[in-house]
Amino acid sequence: MNLRISTDIGGTFTDLVCVDENGHLNVAKVSTTPGNFSEGIFNSIDLLGEQYKISVHDVLKQCGAFIHGSTIATNAMIMRRTAKIGLILTKGHRDILTFREGGKEDSFNPHVDYPEPYVPRYLTGTVTERMNAEGGVEIPLNENEVRQVLRQLVKGFHVEGIAVCLLWSIANPAHENRIGEIIEEECPGLSYSLSHRVNPIIREYRRAVSTAMDASLLPIVRRYVNDLIEKLRGRGYAKPLYMVTSTGALLNAEEIVDKPIYSVNSGPSMAPRAGLLYATTEGDQKRNIITVDMGGTSFDVSITTDGKIELSRETRIADETLAIMKANVRSIGAGGGSIAWVDPGKMVHAGPLSAGAIPGPACYMRGGEEPTVTDANVLLGYLDPDYFLGGRMKIDPRLSEKVIQEKIAAPLNLEVREAAYTIWATINHNMVAAIEDVTIWQGVDPREYLLVSGGGASGLHIVPIAQELKMKKIIVPKLSGVLSAVGGLAADMTMDFHVSHFTDSRLFDYEGVNNQLKALEEQAWAFLSRTGVALKNTNIQFFAEARYAYQVWELNVPLRGDQIKDKEVLAQLVEDFHNVHQRVFGINEPGELIEFVNWGVQATAKMPEVKIKEQPYGGEDPAGALVAHREAYFREIGGLVKTPVYRGDKLLCGARINSPAIIEEPTSTLVVFPGSTAIVSKWGNYLIELK
């Protein structure tokens, strides 16, 4: 066998998807192991070995690519368990991280404290130096000051790494590079990050904070990746380890170790890749897709328009602007493990706090004492206690009933099942609002988009969510329970290279821009040569980040070639910007001045395509997959209803499942709610039509 394996660590479960050369997909889903995430990975590989009836060593020996979506960087950021670092800035600019971009996020709320800087002021040192915006040396670097600041930070405060962000190092990095050399001389082995390498953009706060984040993640990610590689090698894996990036692309693990900030939010970024794969496989021509992923802890939403996954620099994490380009995924605390609670005004809430993997929902029998969304789904009859995770994990509905009765039903004087329904409806409302945030409030009509539903818990909620948004069609992949892991298999090796070079459409700097594009192209080809992928399977795409004059934020505009050779090519770029602005904001201003701020190139090395095996047609009648009837709660048709239950592995292509019904897969459950019909496609996925 020639296997490709993709893993994704979530807050509650660790997912694994394996594809062989014949297009057969196998999955493994196990509990996440906080404190030692690699243990969960190898538990999933153990389970995969049982399916193939071979040892873990043989599984990994036959694996040609091991792909990993890591939560290590994201969790470290959110929980503020990053390494202690020092920050070196230009003298006179010590408070870049304190001042941010002009104040508090909500300046009209006097009850919100001014946010603390990512690096405390006492760990921030300054040195005498100054580059100008054209790259000229205004004030030489005082190397003695650099050494004094380093000694104070390392010996006095025992920092584990250093971040360096000097003014206009993006125009001339000589001083930053020299500080890097001094760090190696003074503190051999100490990790450091230089801003012109991490995130070469104009905005000082964003460049500084992303560099500080990168430096604070370096020791953690390096230890994690090196440990994982060592364990994989010890179990027979001899190929490169691929890590998923913030854009949903793949990089060799060594590249991620050099810039660990690009692994933040790598797990959620895999979902839109999978959504695009399934939409394309099922013949969607427009490829306008809303992809959702509801796991145990979070609900993630992303948009793909015309086959292009939406990217953004505006993502925030741990109250900081991430400032790097990443897949524009909106995440909220809404998953199966989200805890339900009643506020003093007798209103029910669900999330954002989660029971996680430990202790998990009450029904997991691990000591959970809070009611969760999963507990509500158990009481509503949507989940089978004897077939949870395909029967590999036992759950106790009596514990669900106990905590919901005590914490929700009794305070509100509700019958326990009605209380469970209230939890279920509340979390649905939260998820609808999250989708509206990235669609309606951004000028996107969700009714014109296809909905791809993923995550182990999404099938229990997705139909009423789509009905509320008046969407027409849903794809629930057969492997929806491990959607993000599938996205890892669908990803290509990609790296973006950026440079800041300001000019505008009236006084365009042709020579300066073209020199920058040429330098970016050289970096891109150097990266592609390191991947080892054949030239015919590589691609380079140039783009500009531009805005109308006096606007604050830029839009990405692809270039039609590799240079801006003359006025005609510039006019095409200007026209393309107007079109992008119209698509994103619903308006444009032809004839207005356009400012070009950043330039970039995206280098892509194509990975092997995921070929899903077709199924033969088996007719519309699903009776052969019927395994039971059980009572499930559907308020719109009278409450408890005796509902047919089908096993997904027995449903054949063409089967038509009318509502109400429940379809059980080993890693997910799909509830076909009233007003919908599910049809099994030739690829084994569920196409849901909404009336």
C-alpha positions in Angstrom: 0.0 0.0 0.0 1.0 3.6 -0.5 -0.8 5.5 2.2 -1.3 9.3 2.9 -2.3 10.2 6.4 -3.7 13.4 7.7 -4.3 14.2 11.4 -6.2 17.0 13.2 -6.1 17.6 16.9 -9.3 19.2 18.2 -10.3 20.3 21.7 -12.2 17.1 22.3 -11.2 14.5 19.6 -8.1 13.8 17.5 -9.0 12.8 14.0 -7.1 10.8 11.4 -7.9 10.2 7.7 -6.0 7.8 5.6 -6.2 7.4 1.8 -4.6 4.6 -0.3 -3.7 4.5 -4.0 -7.2 3.1 -4.8 -9.1 6.0 -3.3 -10.2 4.0 -0.2 -10.6 6.3 2.8 -10.3 5.0 6.4 -10.8 7.1 9.5 -9.9 6.9 13.1 -11.3 9.2 15.8 -10.0 9.1 19.4 -10.1 11.3 22.4 -7.6 14.2 22.5 -4.9 13.8 25.1 -4.3 17.2 26.7 -0.7 17.6 28.0 0.6 15.1 25.5 -1.1 15.7 22.2 1.2 13.2 20.3 -0.3 10.4 22.4 -3.7 11.0 20.8 -2.1 10.9 17.4 -0.5 7.5 18.0 -3.7 6.2 19.5 -5.4 7.1 16.2 -2.7 5.3 14.3 -3.2 2.3 16.5 -6.8 2.3 15.6 -6.0 2.6 11.9 -3.6 -0.4 12.2 -6.5 -2.5 13.6 -8.5 -1.6 10.5 -5.8 -2.7 8.2 -4.8 -5.6 10.5 -1.2 -4.6 10.5 1.1 -3.1 13.1 1.6 0.6 13.7 5.2 0.2 12.4 3.9 -1.2 9.1 1.3 1.5 8.8 3.9 4.2 9.0 6.4 2.4 6.9 3.9 2.3 4.1 3.0 6.0 4.6 4.3 8.3 1.8 3.1 11.5 3.5 2.1 12.3 7.0 0.2 15.6 7.4 -0.5 17.2 10.7 -2.8 20.1 11.7 -1.4 21.2 15.0 -3.2 23.1 17.8 0.0 23.5 19.8 0.6 27.2 18.7 -3.1 28.1 18.9 -3.5 26.7 22.4 -0.3 28.3 23.6 -1.5 31.7 22.4 -5.0 31.4 23.8 -3.9 30.2 27.2 -0.9 32.6 27.2 1.5 29.7 27.8 4.1 30.9 25.4 7.8 31.3 26.0 9.0 34.3 27.9 10.7 36.6 25.4 12.4 40.0 25.2 11.7 42.6 22.5 14.2 44.9 20.9 12.9 48.1 19.2 14.3 51.3 17.8 15.1 53.9 20.5 12.2 56.3 21.1 9.6 53.7 20.0 9.4 51.5 23.1 5.6 51.5 23.3 4.6 50.2 19.9 2.8 47.2 21.5 1.2 49.3 24.2 -0.2 52.0 21.8 -1.3 49.4 19.3 -3.4 51.0 16.6 -4.9 53.9 18.5 -6.6 52.5 21.6 -9.1 50.0 23.0 -11.2 47.9 20.6 -14.3 49.3 22.2 -13.3 52.9 23.0 -16.8 53.8 24.3 -16.9 51.1 27.0 -15.3 52.6 30.1 -15.5 49.3 32.0 -13.0 47.5 29.7 -9.4 47.9 30.8 -6.7 49.0 28.3 -5.2 45.8 27.0 -1.8 44.7 28.2 1.0 44.7 25.6 1.9 41.2 24.2 5.4 41.7 25.7 5.6 43.5 29.0 7.3 46.9 29.0 10.0 45.7 31.4 11.0 43.1 28.8 11.2 45.6 26.0 14.6 47.2 25.2 15.5 49.9 22.7 18.7 50.5 20.8 20.1 53.5 19.0 19.7 53.1 15.2 17.5 54.5 12.4 16.8 53.5 8.8 14.7 55.9 6.7 11.8 54.8 4.5 14.0 54.6 1.4 16.4 52.2 3.1 19.1 54.7 3.9 21.0 54.7 7.2 20.1 57.8 9.2 21.7 56.7 12.4 24.2 53.7 12.6 23.4 50.8 14.9 25.0 51.1 18.3 26.2 47.5 18.8 27.3 48.1 22.4 23.7 49.0 23.3 22.5 45.8 21.6 24.9 43.8 23.7 23.9 45.6 26.9 20.1 45.1 26.2 20.7 41.4 25.4 22.6 40.8 28.7 19.9 42.5 30.7 17.1 40.5 29.0 18.9 37.1 29.1 20.9 37.3 32.3 18.6 39.6 34.2 15.2 38.4 33.2 16.0 34.9 31.8 14.1 35.2 28.6 13.8 32.2 26.3 13.9 34.1 23.0 14.2 37.5 21.4 12.0 39.4 19.0 13.6 42.2 16.9 11.5 44.9 15.1 13.3 48.0 14.0 11.8 51.0 12.1 11.9 50.5 8.3 13.8 47.3 8.5 11.5 46.3 5.6 13.3 48.9 3.5 16.7 47.8 4.6 17.2 44.9 7.0 20.9 45.4 7.6 20.5 46.5 11.3 18.1 43.7 12.1 20.4 41.1 10.5 23.4 42.5 12.5 21.4 42.2 15.7 20.7 38.6 14.8 24.4 38.0 14.4 25.1 39.6 17.8 22.5 37.4 19.4 24.3 34.3 18.0 27.6 35.7 19.3 26.4 36.6 22.8 23.8 33.9 23.4 24.6 30.8 21.2 21.5 28.7 20.8 19.0 31.4 21.9 16.1 31.5 19.5 15.2 34.8 17.9 12.8 36.3 15.3 13.5 39.2 13.0 10.5 41.2 11.7 11.6 41.6 8.1 11.7 37.8 7.9 8.5 37.0 9.8 6.1 39.6 8.4 7.5 42.3 6.1 4.6 44.8 6.1 4.4 48.5 6.7 2.3 48.8 9.8 4.6 48.9 12.8 2.3 47.5 15.5 1.3 44.5 13.3 4.8 43.8 12.2 6.0 44.0 15.8 3.3 42.0 17.4 3.5 39.2 14.8 7.3 39.0 15.3 6.8 38.9 19.1 4.2 36.1 18.7 6.6 34.2 16.5 9.5 34.5 18.9 7.3 33.4 21.8 6.2 30.3 19.9 9.6 29.3 18.6 10.8 27.2 21.6 7.4 25.5 22.1 6.8 24.6 18.5 10.4 23.5 18.0 10.2 21.1 20.9 6.8 19.8 19.8 7.7 19.2 16.2 11.1 17.7 17.0 9.5 15.3 19.5 6.8 14.3 17.0 9.3 13.7 14.3 11.5 11.6 16.6 8.5 9.5 17.7 7.4 9.0 14.1 10.9 7.9 13.1 11.0 5.5 16.0 7.8 3.9 14.7 9.0 3.4 11.1 8.0 6.7 9.3 10.9 7.8 7.0 9.3 10.5 4.9 9.0 14.3 5.6 6.5 15.5 8.2 4.1 18.1 6.6 2.5 20.7 8.8 -0.7 22.6 7.9 -0.3 26.4 7.9 -2.7 29.2 8.8 -3.8 29.4 5.2 -4.7 25.8 5.0 -1.6 24.9 2.9 1.2 22.5 3.7 4.8 23.1 4.6 7.7 20.9 5.5 7.9 20.8 9.3 11.3 22.5 9.2 9.8 25.5 7.4 7.1 25.8 10.2 9.8 25.6 12.9 11.5 28.6 11.3 8.2 30.6 11.3 5.9 29.0 13.9 3.4 31.9 13.8 2.2 30.5 10.5 0.9 27.4 12.3 -1.6 29.3 14.4 -5.2 28.2 13.7 -3.9 25.5 11.3 -6.7 23.1 12.3 -9.7 25.3 11.4 -7.9 26.4 8.1 -8.1 22.8 6.8 -11.9 22.8 6.7 -12.4 25.1 3.7 -9.9 23.0 1.8 -12.1 20.0 2.4 -15.3 22.0 1.6 -13.8 22.9 -1.8 -12.8 19.3 -2.4 -16.3 18.0 -1.7 -18.1 20.7 -3.6 -15.9 20.1 -6.7 -16.3 16.3 -6.4 -20.1 16.7 -6.3 -20.0 18.8 -9.5 -20.7 22.2 -8.1 -19.8 24.6 -10.9 -19.9 28.0 -9.1 -17.8 26.8 -6.2 -19.3 29.4 -3.9 -19.2 27.6 -0.6 -19.9 28.2 3.1 -18.0 25.5 5.0 -18.8 24.9 8.7 -17.1 22.6 11.1 -18.7 21.8 14.5 -16.5 19.7 16.7 -16.5 19.2 20.5 -15.3 22.7 21.4 -15.8 25.2 18.5 -17.9 26.0 15.5 -15.8 27.3 12.6 -17.2 29.1 9.5 -15.3 30.0 6.3 -16.2 31.3 2.8 -15.0 30.2 -0.6 -16.0 32.3 -3.6 -15.3 31.3 -7.2 -13.1 28.5 -5.8 -10.9 30.9 -3.9 -10.7 30.4 -0.1 -11.0 33.8 1.5 -7.8 35.0 3.2 -7.4 37.9 5.7 -4.9 39.7 7.8 -7.7 40.9 10.2 -7.8 37.8 12.4 -7.5 38.3 16.2 -6.3 35.7 18.7 -5.9 36.2 22.4 -6.9 39.8 22.1 -4.1 40.5 19.6 -4.2 41.1 15.9 -2.4 38.1 14.3 -1.4 40.3 11.3 -0.4 37.5 9.0 -2.3 36.2 6.0 -4.5 33.3 7.0 -7.7 31.6 6.0 -10.6 33.8 7.1 -12.2 31.4 9.5 -14.7 32.7 12.1 -14.7 30.6 15.2 -17.0 30.7 18.2 -17.3 28.5 21.3 -20.1 26.3 20.1 -19.4 22.6 20.0 -20.7 19.4 21.4 -18.9 20.0 24.6 -20.2 23.6 25.0 -21.5 24.1 28.5 -25.1 25.3 29.0 -26.0 27.6 31.8 -28.8 29.9 33.1 -28.0 33.5 33.9 -29.7 35.5 36.7 -32.3 36.7 34.3 -33.4 33.1 33.6 -32.0 33.1 30.1 -30.3 30.0 28.8 -26.8 30.2 27.3 -24.6 27.6 25.6 -20.9 28.2 25.4 -18.4 29.6 25.0 -16.9 27.5 27.8 -16.4 23.8 26.9 -16.1 20.6 28.9 -13.3 19.6 26.4 -11.9 16.1 26.3 -11.5 16.0 30.0 -13.9 15.6 31.7 -16.1 16.1 28.6 -19.9 16.0 28.6 -21.6 14.4 31.6 -22.7 11.4 29.5 -19.0 10.5 28.8 -18.8 9.1 32.4 -15.5 11.0 33.0 -16.7 13.1 35.9 -18.4 15.9 33.9 -20.9 17.8 36.1 -22.1 20.5 33.7 -24.8 20.1 31.0 -23.5 20.3 27.4 -24.9 20.3 23.9 -24.0 16.7 23.5 -26.0 15.9 26.6 -29.0 17.7 25.1 -28.6 15.7 21.9 -28.6 12.5 23.8 -31.8 13.4 25.6 -33.5 14.5 22.4 -32.9 11.0 21.0 -30.5 12.1 18.2 -27.5 10.1 19.5 -27.5 6.4 20.2 -25.8 5.6 23.5 -24.8 2.2 22.0 -23.4 3.5 18.8 -21.4 6.5 19.8 -18.2 6.6 17.8 -19.4 3.5 16.0 -19.9 1.7 19.3 -16.3 2.2 20.5 -17.3 4.7 23.2 -20.0 4.2 25.8 -22.1 7.1 27.0 -24.7 7.2 29.8 -28.0 9.1 29.0 -28.9 9.0 32.7 -26.0 11.3 33.5 -27.2 13.7 30.8 -30.7 13.8 32.2 -29.4 14.3 35.7 -27.2 17.4 35.0 -29.8 19.0 32.6 -32.5 18.5 35.2 -30.4 20.1 38.0 -28.8 22.9 36.1 -31.4 23.9 33.4 -34.8 22.3 33.9 -35.2 22.9 37.6 -34.2 26.6 37.6 -36.5 27.3 34.7 -39.3 25.0 35.8 -39.2 23.1 32.5 -39.7 19.4 31.7 -36.2 17.9 31.2 -36.6 17.2 27.5 -37.9 20.7 26.9 -34.9 22.0 28.7 -32.7 19.9 26.4 -34.5 21.3 23.4 -33.8 24.8 24.7 -30.1 24.1 24.9 -30.2 22.7 21.3 -32.1 25.7 20.0 -29.8 28.2 21.8 -26.6 26.7 20.3 -28.3 26.8 16.8 -29.0 30.5 17.2 -25.4 31.1 18.1 -24.2 29.2 15.0 -26.6 31.0 12.7 -25.3 34.4 14.0 -21.7 33.3 13.3 -22.6 32.4 9.7 -24.4 35.8 9.3 -21.3 37.6 10.6 -19.2 36.3 7.7 -22.0 36.4 5.1 -24.9 38.8 5.4 -22.9 41.4 7.4 -20.1 41.2 4.8 -22.5 41.6 1.8 -22.7 37.9 1.0 -26.1 36.3 0.4 -25.9 32.8 2.0 -28.9 31.7 -0.2 -26.5 31.9 -3.2 -24.0 29.6 -1.6 -23.6 25.8 -1.1 -23.3 24.7 2.5 -20.7 22.0 3.3 -21.2 20.6 6.8 -18.4 19.0 8.8 -17.5 18.1 12.3 -18.7 15.3 14.5 -21.6 17.3 15.9 -22.7 19.3 12.9 -25.1 16.7 11.5 -27.3 17.1 14.6 -27.8 20.8 13.8 -27.1 21.7 10.2 -30.5 21.3 8.7 -32.3 23.8 11.0 -29.4 26.2 10.6 -29.7 26.1 6.8 -33.4 26.4 7.0 -33.1 29.5 9.2 -30.7 31.0 6.6 -33.1 29.9 3.7 -30.3 28.0 2.0 -31.2 25.5 -0.7 -28.6 22.7 -0.6 -26.3 21.1 1.9 -23.5 18.6 1.3 -22.8 16.5 4.4 -19.7 14.4 3.5 -19.7 10.8 4.5 -16.6 11.7 6.5 -18.0 14.9 7.9 -16.9 13.8 11.4 -13.3 14.3 10.3 -13.7 17.1 7.8 -10.6 19.1 8.7 -8.4 16.0 8.5 -9.7 15.4 5.0 -8.7 19.0 4.2 -5.1 18.2 5.0 -5.2 15.5 2.3 -6.6 18.1 -0.2 -4.0 20.7 0.6 -1.0 21.7 -1.5 2.5 22.9 -0.4 2.2 26.6 -0.5 4.2 29.6 0.8 3.5 33.3 0.4 6.3 35.9 0.1 5.6 39.6 0.8 7.2 42.9 0.5 6.1 46.5 1.3 6.6 49.0 -1.5 4.2 52.0 -1.6 3.2 53.6 -4.8 -0.1 54.7 -6.4 -1.9 54.5 -9.7 -1.1 58.0 -10.9 2.7 58.1 -10.1 3.4 54.5 -10.4 6.9 53.3 -9.6 7.4 50.8 -12.4 11.1 50.2 -11.8 10.8 49.8 -8.0 7.8 47.5 -8.1 9.2 45.3 -10.9 12.5 44.9 -8.9 10.5 43.8 -5.9 8.5 41.4 -7.9 11.6 39.9 -9.4 13.2 39.4 -5.9 9.9 37.8 -4.7 10.0 35.4 -7.7 13.5 34.3 -6.9 12.4 33.5 -3.3 9.4 31.6 -4.6 11.5 29.4 -7.0 14.0 28.7 -4.2 11.1 27.5 -2.0 9.7 25.3 -4.9 13.1 23.7 -5.5 13.2 22.7 -1.8 9.9 20.9 -2.1 11.2 18.4 -4.6 8.0 18.5 -6.6 8.3 18.3 -10.4 8.3 21.6 -12.2 5.1 20.8 -14.1 3.3 20.5 -10.8 4.2 23.9 -9.5 2.7 27.4 -9.9 3.5 31.0 -9.0 0.8 33.6 -8.6 1.7 37.3 -8.1 -0.7 39.7 -6.3 -0.9 43.2 -4.9 -2.5 44.5 -1.7 -4.2 47.8 -2.7 -6.8 50.3 -1.5 -8.5 53.5 -2.5 -6.6 56.6 -1.2 -7.3 57.2 2.5 -8.8 53.8 3.1 -7.4 51.9 6.1 -7.3 48.3 4.9 -6.1 46.7 1.6 -7.6 44.1 -0.7 -5.8 41.3 -2.4 -5.7 41.7 -6.2 -4.1 38.9 -8.3 -1.7 40.1 -11.1 -2.2 38.8 -14.6 1.5 38.3 -15.1 4.8 38.7 -13.3 5.6 42.3 -14.0 3.8 45.7 -14.4 5.5 46.5 -17.7 3.6 49.5 -18.9 0.5 51.7 -18.6 -1.7 49.1 -20.3 -0.8 46.4 -17.7 -1.3 48.9 -14.9 -4.7 49.8 -16.3 -5.7 46.1 -16.2 -4.5 45.9 -12.5 -6.6 49.0 -11.7 -9.6 47.5 -13.4 -9.2 44.3 -11.4 -9.0 46.2 -8.2 -12.3 48.0 -8.9 -13.9 44.6 -9.6 -12.6 43.1 -6.4 -13.8 46.1 -4.4 -17.2 45.7 -6.0 -17.3 42.1 -5.1 -16.2 42.5 -1.5 -18.0 45.8 -0.6 -20.7 46.1 -3.1 -19.4 49.4 -4.5 -16.4 50.8 -6.4 -15.2 54.2 -7.5 -13.7 54.0 -11.1 -11.3 56.9 -11.7 -10.3 57.3 -8.0 -6.7 57.1 -6.9 -5.5 53.6 -5.9 -2.7 53.1 -3.5 -0.6 49.9 -3.7 0.9 49.0 -0.3 2.2 45.4 -0.4 3.3 43.0 -3.1 3.4 39.3 -2.9 3.8 36.0 -4.7 2.3 32.7 -3.8 4.3 29.6 -4.7 2.4 26.3 -4.9 3.6 22.8 -5.3 0.8 20.4 -6.1 0.3 17.4 -3.9 -1.3 14.2 -5.3 -5.1 14.6 -5.7 -7.5 12.8 -3.4 -9.4 10.4 -5.5 -12.6 9.2 -3.8 -13.9 5.9 -4.9 -17.2 5.9 -6.8 -20.1 3.8 -5.6 -22.4 1.7 -7.9 -26.1 2.8 -8.0 -28.2 0.9 -5.6 -31.7 2.4 -6.0 -33.8 4.9 -4.0 -35.1 2.5 -1.4 -33.0 2.8 1.9 -34.8 -0.1 3.6 -31.7 -2.3 3.5 -29.9 0.1 5.8 -32.7 0.4 8.3 -31.5 -0.9 11.7 -34.0 0.4 14.3 -36.7 2.9 15.2 -36.3 5.1 18.3 -38.1 8.1 19.7 -36.6 11.5 18.8 -37.8 14.9 19.5 -39.1 17.1 16.7 -41.2 20.0 18.1 -42.5 21.1 14.7 -44.3 17.8 14.2 -45.6 17.2 17.7 -42.6 16.3 19.9 -41.4 12.7 20.4 -41.7 10.8 17.1 -40.8 7.2 16.4 -38.0 7.8 13.9 -36.2 5.3 11.5 -32.5 4.9 12.1 -30.2 4.0 9.2 -26.6 2.9 9.2 -24.5 4.9 6.8 -22.2 2.0 5.8 -25.3 0.1 4.5 -26.8 3.0 2.5 -26.1 2.7 -1.3 -25.8 5.3 -4.0 -29.2 6.8 -4.9 -30.8 6.0 -1.6 -33.4 8.6 -0.7 -34.1 9.2 3.0 -37.2 11.2 3.8 -37.7 13.1 7.0 -37.7 12.6 9.9 -34.8 10.1 10.0 -31.4 9.6 11.6 -28.3 8.4 9.7 -25.5 7.0 11.9 -21.9 7.0 10.7 -18.9 5.8 12.8 -17.7 9.4 13.4 -20.9 11.4 13.1 -24.7 11.4 13.1 -27.0 13.1 10.6 -30.5 14.1 11.6 -32.8 14.5 8.6 -35.2 17.1 10.1 -38.8 17.7 8.8 -38.7 19.8 5.6 -35.6 18.1 4.2 -34.6 15.0 2.2 -31.2 13.3 2.1 -29.9 11.6 -1.1 -26.8 9.4 -1.2 -24.5 10.6 -4.0 -22.3 8.3 -6.1 -19.4 9.5 -4.0 -21.1 8.3 -0.8 -21.9 11.8 0.5 -25.3 13.1 1.6 -26.9 15.7 -0.5 -29.7 17.4 1.5 -32.5 19.2 -0.3 -34.5 21.7 1.7 -38.1 22.5 1.0 
